[in-house]
Amino acid sequence: MALPQKKYYRQRAHSNPIADHCFDYPAHPDEYNWSNLYPALHGNSEVEFLDVGCGYGGLLVTLSPMYPKQLMLGLEIRVKVSDYVNDRIQALRVQHPEMYQNIAVLRTNAMKYLPNFFHKGQLQKMFFLYPDPHFKKAKHKWRIINKWLLSEYAYILAEQGIVYTITDVKDLHEWMVVHFEEHPLFERLSKGELESDPIIEKLYESTEEGQKVTRNNGDKYVAVFRRISDKWKD
Ligand SMILES: C[S@@+](CC[C@H](N)C(=O)[O-])C[C@H]1O[C@@H](n2cnc3c(N)ncnc32)[C@H](O)[C@@H]1O
């Protein structure tokens, strides 16, 4: 089974995340049939890593063999792009039996339905790699990092869970840092803490967008945050 070719799955770059597309979504995470996405896996494992706006899926494919025990899911709003990721994963599973069983993609709007898919405190890691910058001020409300959505991300993340962000747009980087730092349930990781994390180096080039930024000699800004405890501290 050959890997899919991107040229057959092109779609315009932006899909309005506020418009009402028709998406099926469960009323509750337990109502979703997860074994459709991870058919080779038995047992009660739950998704722990979430790649939000996964694009063509490069991060999932890179992390899958690094963390074979963790279930990972990419969320992608564009139908052809999510079809590509699905076909890519199916082909990889055929080419490498026993591998890539822990990754899957779901077409949905990550700005709308996350609590329908994930329990409180379920996720260990969330990734926002090269999110759409929505440059114009009037479109800032479309940005996937904003103070309302951060509360939703804090809800589905486990305490001590990690959020990874990277972008080539300095203004968006600063926007993300300010929003996370102002939020009471997140704190930024120090440079020292980043050095010991093997995922950090994968943020730069494992995705298709990261490779494009490299080809264009763009800058890359990384910021990583921890979901801190919401227990009252004296
Ligand atoms: C610039 S691309 C980056 C893709 C990927 N992370 C990478 O680094 O190659 C942003 C992606 O996020 C997707 N996206 C934007 N808004 C979304 C939303 N609300 N829900 C799910 N995906 C979304 C877009 O369709 C696009 O594929």
The ligand as an SDF file (V2000), in Angstrom:
LIG
                    3D

 27 29  0  0  0  0  0  0  0  0999 V2000
   -0.7880   26.4120    9.4680 C   0  0  0  0  0  0  0  0  0  0  0  0
   -1.4810   24.8520    9.5960 S   0  0  0  0  0  0  0  0  0  0  0  0
   -0.3160   23.9580   10.5820 C   0  0  0  0  0  0  0  0  0  0  0  0
   -0.5270   22.4850   10.4980 C   0  0  0  0  0  0  0  0  0  0  0  0
    0.4190   21.5970   11.3180 C   0  0  0  0  0  0  0  0  0  0  0  0
    0.2970   21.8130   12.7300 N   0  0  0  0  0  0  0  0  0  0  0  0
    1.8440   21.7940   10.8600 C   0  0  0  0  0  0  0  0  0  0  0  0
    2.6460   22.2860   11.6810 O   0  0  0  0  0  0  0  0  0  0  0  0
    2.1550   21.4620    9.6980 O   0  0  0  0  0  0  0  0  0  0  0  0
   -2.8480   25.0410   10.7110 C   0  0  0  0  0  0  0  0  0  0  0  0
   -3.8290   23.8910   10.6070 C   0  0  0  0  0  0  0  0  0  0  0  0
   -4.8330   24.0090   11.6090 O   0  0  0  0  0  0  0  0  0  0  0  0
   -6.0840   23.6250   11.0370 C   0  0  0  0  0  0  0  0  0  0  0  0
   -7.1300   24.2730   11.8370 N   0  0  0  0  0  0  0  0  0  0  0  0
   -7.3860   25.6010   11.8940 C   0  0  0  0  0  0  0  0  0  0  0  0
   -8.4120   25.8520   12.7320 N   0  0  0  0  0  0  0  0  0  0  0  0
   -8.8020   24.6390   13.2160 C   0  0  0  0  0  0  0  0  0  0  0  0
   -9.8410   24.2340   14.1190 C   0  0  0  0  0  0  0  0  0  0  0  0
  -10.6540   25.1370   14.6790 N   0  0  0  0  0  0  0  0  0  0  0  0
   -9.9780   22.9230   14.3870 N   0  0  0  0  0  0  0  0  0  0  0  0
   -9.1590   22.0060   13.8170 C   0  0  0  0  0  0  0  0  0  0  0  0
   -8.1650   22.3420   12.9580 N   0  0  0  0  0  0  0  0  0  0  0  0
   -7.9970   23.6280   12.6540 C   0  0  0  0  0  0  0  0  0  0  0  0
   -5.9890   24.1320    9.6250 C   0  0  0  0  0  0  0  0  0  0  0  0
   -6.9120   23.5100    8.7480 O   0  0  0  0  0  0  0  0  0  0  0  0
   -4.5290   23.8220    9.2750 C   0  0  0  0  0  0  0  0  0  0  0  0
   -4.3760   22.5470    8.7200 O   0  0  0  0  0  0  0  0  0  0  0  0
  1  2  1  0
  2  3  1  0
  2 10  1  0
  3  4  1  0
  4  5  1  0
  5  6  1  0
  5  7  1  0
  7  8  2  0
  7  9  1  0
 10 11  1  0
 11 12  1  0
 11 26  1  0
 12 13  1  0
 13 14  1  0
 13 24  1  0
 14 15  1  0
 14 23  1  0
 15 16  2  0
 16 17  1  0
 17 18  1  0
 17 23  2  0
 18 19  1  0
 18 20  2  0
 20 21  1  0
 21 22  2  0
 22 23  1  0
 24 25  1  0
 24 26  1  0
 26 27  1  0
M  CHG  2   2   1   9  -1
M  END
$$$$
